Amino acid sequence: YLIKVEEDIGYSQASLVEPWACIEASYDRADIQPHDDIVWVIGGGGPMGQMHIQRTISLAENGKIPALTKLIVSDVSGDRLAAVARRFGESTRKLGAELVTLNPLEGDFDAEMKRVAPDGAAYSIACAQIPDVIRDSLKHLRRYGVCNLFAGIKRGTGQVYLGDIHYDQHTITGNSGSRLADMENVLRMTERGEMDTNASAGAVVGMKACADGVKAVADGSITNKTVLYPQLVDLPLTRLEDLPAIVDFSPAVKSAVEQGKWSKLAEKEMLESLLP
């Protein structure tokens, strides 16, 4: 279970290979196609959901889904949706596409989905863990659409209507975790600069405050991944945006970190600033 890191990448880049391998593995059997114009991330405000959003945007930036016109993100947390809008709104606009955030608990969600995607979504990624929510979402999936079941759904739960899948010609695919080969593939992509695993970093923490980091994951107070640095024993749980208050970054790096963008250079400057 050891994979050799061949190139000089950062600690956080290497550590975030594992969750990104889970993301990539979920598309092995049915990926987003060049003609897919509307992609919907269900329950997309959390850390893994945001990684699916980031992947979709990266595919569009690299010309692999040129038809993309709308990226829909639904979540029951207004705070998470606001964070998604701040983080991905501009990059989506630069693609000539629209980022649409919807809260199922506000207004008439079905009517709003019909307005935003009158013919349904071409590809949906289900990051919500509630089977009924996923089942109901299928009515907003167009004919020939794909539903990627990514959330941790309890085995033996959730109704499946085979006739609907048959006549609507839907593809339902599921994935849980990743294989060693998936991790090695993502690591090599990271080393070649084809994937920025740091895009999912949202906070950092040292060893003494590790429990605070775990609690933040459990209660959802950190909307992206938290990177644990064991060598920084006394580093408190800190969002990237707040890190310049305790780390002496160079001006350019400070500006990026204040915007929540983590990098190998930012990590290097943090370690140089805080290590004895």
CORWO-V842655 format. One record per run of one state. SS is the DSSP state (A for helix, B for strand, O for the rest). FROM is the first residue (numbers start at 1). TO is the last residue. Records with the same first field share a line. If there is no record, write none. Layout:
# CORWO-V842655
SS=FROM-TO + FROM-TO
This chain:
# CORWO-V842655
O=1-10 + 16-16 + 26-37 + 43-46 + 62-69 + 75-77 + 95-97 + 103-108 + 117-120 + 127-130 + 150-161 + 169-170 + 175-179 + 192-196 + 207-209 + 220-224 + 230-237 + 246-250 + 259-263 + 275-276
A=11-15 + 17-25 + 47-61 + 78-94 + 109-116 + 131-140 + 162-168 + 180-191 + 197-200 + 210-219 + 240-245 + 251-258 + 264-274
B=38-42 + 70-74 + 98-102 + 121-126 + 141-149 + 171-174 + 201-206 + 225-229 + 238-239
